[in-house]
């Protein structure tokens, strides 16, 4: 087996899986978000939440900054807006992870719903500050409901990836 800095290479690849799935989820959101409607799925929030609950050390902040800047550049948003939202999501999840870890999936889902609603309220507030004349409340509500409703599928897939790879933190 090839070793890099004394760590077997397979371990390095396994530890990159959270960052790679987060990047893939972001690219998926960018590619399949309806451009005119503006309502999309925040699968990167689902992936980030699931990895942060179980393996927070495997999600470096540099990946969050890169993913946020990628979202801003492709969506035409103010640079740093998505980074602020992802950092807020990160902070809320890390701060509350002990409440959701080692509980049933329903508690995990409820925790995701609370954090997603909080972050979407922050996103709406930032959008309202920049564009005070627009009325995008319905869009934010729909986007939040779609994201929370789809969490069980994405969360289940991430947990399956975790169980198959036996990732260590």
C-alpha distance (Angstrom), angle and dihedral (degrees) to the residues before:
residue distance angle dihedral
X1 . . .
X2 3.80 . .
X3 3.79 115.1 .
X4 3.78 127.5 -156.1
X5 3.82 114.6 -164.6
X6 3.80 89.0 -16.7
X7 3.82 93.7 -56.1
X8 3.80 119.6 112.9
X9 3.81 109.8 -111.5
X10 3.80 93.1 -123.8
X11 3.80 88.8 59.9
X12 3.82 90.6 53.6
X13 3.80 90.9 50.9
X14 3.80 92.4 47.0
X15 3.79 90.7 50.8
X16 3.81 90.2 53.1
X17 3.82 92.3 57.0
X18 3.86 95.1 89.3
X19 3.81 91.9 52.3
X20 3.79 92.2 44.4
X21 3.80 93.9 49.2
X22 3.80 90.4 48.4
X23 3.80 90.8 50.8
X24 3.81 91.4 46.3
X25 3.82 91.3 49.9
X26 3.80 89.9 51.5
X27 3.79 92.8 50.2
X28 3.82 88.9 46.7
X29 3.81 90.3 53.3
X30 3.80 91.6 48.4
X31 3.80 93.5 47.6
X32 3.80 98.3 45.1
X33 3.79 102.7 33.4
X34 3.80 110.3 115.4
X35 3.82 103.5 -113.7
X36 3.79 99.5 -151.0
X37 3.77 100.5 37.3
X38 3.80 96.2 48.7
X39 3.80 93.4 -151.5
X40 3.75 112.0 119.6
X41 3.74 141.7 151.2
X42 3.79 119.4 -92.5
X43 3.78 96.1 -143.6
X44 3.80 90.0 155.1
X45 3.82 88.1 64.5
X46 3.81 90.3 51.5
X47 3.79 93.0 49.1
X48 3.81 93.0 43.8
X49 3.81 92.8 49.0
X50 3.80 94.2 50.0
X51 3.81 94.2 48.1
X52 3.81 92.9 44.3
X53 3.79 92.9 52.2
X54 3.80 93.4 54.7
X55 3.83 106.1 21.0
X56 3.80 112.9 18.0
X57 3.80 93.3 160.6
X58 3.82 91.5 62.7
X59 3.81 94.2 61.4
X60 3.81 107.5 73.3
X61 3.80 119.6 -159.3
X62 3.80 90.0 -125.0
X63 3.80 89.1 66.5
X64 3.81 90.1 52.1
X65 3.79 90.9 51.8
X66 3.82 91.8 48.3
X67 3.81 92.4 47.3
X68 3.81 91.7 46.9
X69 3.79 92.8 49.9
X70 3.81 90.3 47.5
X71 3.81 89.5 53.7
X72 3.80 92.1 47.6
X73 3.81 94.0 48.7
X74 3.80 95.2 47.7
X75 3.81 96.2 42.2
X76 3.79 95.7 43.7
X77 3.79 93.0 -120.2
X78 3.77 127.4 148.0
X79 3.78 107.7 -77.5
X80 3.78 108.8 -100.9
X81 3.81 98.6 22.8
X82 3.80 94.2 105.4
X83 3.80 90.3 41.7
X84 3.82 89.3 56.6
X85 3.81 90.7 49.9
X86 3.81 93.7 47.1
X87 3.81 91.5 47.5
X88 3.81 89.5 50.0
X89 3.80 89.7 49.3
X90 3.81 89.9 47.6
X91 3.81 92.9 49.5
X92 3.80 94.8 47.3
X93 3.80 91.9 47.9
X94 3.81 95.5 47.0
X95 3.80 91.7 45.8
X96 3.83 93.2 50.9
X97 3.81 101.9 32.1
X98 3.81 94.1 103.8
X99 3.83 88.2 63.2
X100 3.81 92.9 56.2
X101 3.79 104.0 32.5
X102 3.83 115.2 98.3
X103 3.80 93.4 16.1
X104 3.78 132.8 108.3
X105 3.78 122.0 -74.0
X106 3.82 90.1 -106.7
X107 3.81 90.7 61.2
X108 3.80 89.0 47.0
X109 3.82 89.5 52.0
X110 3.80 92.1 47.0
X111 3.80 89.6 51.9
X112 3.78 90.8 50.5
X113 3.80 90.5 50.4
X114 3.80 92.0 52.9
X115 3.79 94.1 47.7
X116 3.81 93.5 43.8
X117 3.80 92.0 50.5
X118 3.81 90.0 50.0
X119 3.80 93.2 49.8
X120 3.81 92.4 45.2
X121 3.81 89.6 52.2
X122 3.80 88.2 53.1
X123 3.82 89.7 48.6
X124 3.79 90.9 50.5
X125 3.81 90.5 48.6
X126 3.81 91.8 51.2
X127 3.81 90.7 47.7
X128 3.80 91.0 47.8
X129 3.80 91.6 51.1
X130 3.80 91.1 51.7
X131 3.82 96.5 39.7
X132 3.83 108.2 24.4
X133 3.81 93.8 169.6
X134 3.80 96.8 57.4
X135 3.77 122.4 92.5
X136 3.78 106.0 -148.4
X137 3.78 99.1 146.6
X138 3.81 93.7 111.9
X139 3.81 91.3 50.7
X140 3.82 92.1 52.4
X141 3.80 91.8 47.8
X142 3.81 92.0 49.2
X143 3.79 92.7 46.0
X144 3.80 91.7 49.6
X145 3.81 93.1 48.2
X146 3.81 92.4 48.4
X147 3.80 91.6 49.0
X148 3.82 94.5 47.3
X149 3.81 91.7 45.6
X150 3.82 92.5 51.9
X151 3.82 95.6 46.8
X152 3.83 96.0 93.6
X153 3.82 91.8 61.2
X154 3.80 96.5 45.8
X155 3.81 92.7 39.7
X156 3.80 90.7 50.6
X157 3.83 91.1 50.5
X158 3.82 92.1 50.0
X159 3.80 91.1 48.2
X160 3.82 89.4 50.9
X161 3.81 90.3 51.5
X162 3.80 88.6 49.7
X163 3.80 94.0 49.9
X164 3.83 94.0 47.0
X165 3.79 95.4 48.8
X166 3.82 99.0 39.6
X167 3.80 90.7 -140.3
X168 3.79 115.5 -161.6
X169 3.79 123.5 -149.0
